[in-house]
């Protein structure tokens, strides 16, 4: 870690991004020693998350717990990009940087003269990151809750008896941030070899769809539309299911391999269950999942 901090200490990152995804990328580099300059809009009192406060937080303070979660270690500057001086100052700062992160509505980057084509002409080593909700040509804004619904996460989260449920964290933002960080690191490797910058573009929608992983593969390859199964796994059993012990505590079982299931049965003093034809292989346990859960609940 100390090596990485020294390695990134010469990097300058400029962040014109608010909420979570973009700021999380900026904070990643701040944590590794880079200088991160966050440009905030004074007409909106800065990043919108400054005002996303719990009832217990000080309403007079301009830093919320939410804001703190993804803005550690940054320098902030207030610039109104709708003014000539604001645009000129932002451009001057960005042209001296290594990485620029923005989540403007598509098209606004040209309005502010902060688009990749313009900036890369003057700073060909610049790594430019554009984050959108639905893509470079779609001007719709989008918060995480909408994207959890649009990409299907809410559809498959919950139980058969519940309505669709949103994850209690901004999951799509977090996924996008991790994916973009990987892209930026690859762009830095490329720049070290070629001396050239890169244009990186990703959207919450693309990141969400790409992160459906086995649920998407189940549909694409097996024709099965994912459904709400609570904590149960569509491909593995028993896996993720919550059980209550006799003393009222909740435990999760995750038997991911055949050996794990045998060990589970031995630990529960029901070794013969692993030899039962209904449960002898994972695909059979998935098929007979409800029967298996009923047996395990009694133990």
Secondary structure, 3 states (H helix, E strand, C coil): CHHHHHHHCCCEEEEECCCCHHHHHHHHHHHCCCEEEEEECHHHCCCHHHHCCCCCCCCCCCCCHHHHHCCCCCEEEECCCCCHHHHHHHHHHHHCCCEEEECCCCCHHHHCCCCHHHHHHHCCCCEEEEEECCCCCCCCCCCHHHHHHHCCHHHHCCCCCCCCCCCCCCHHHHHHHHHHHHHHHHHHHHHHHHCCCEEEEEEHHHHHHHCCHHHHHHHHHHCCCCCCCCCCCCCCCCEEEEEECCCCCEEEEECCCHHHHHHHHHHCCCHHHHHCCCCCCHHHHHHCHHHHHHHHHHC
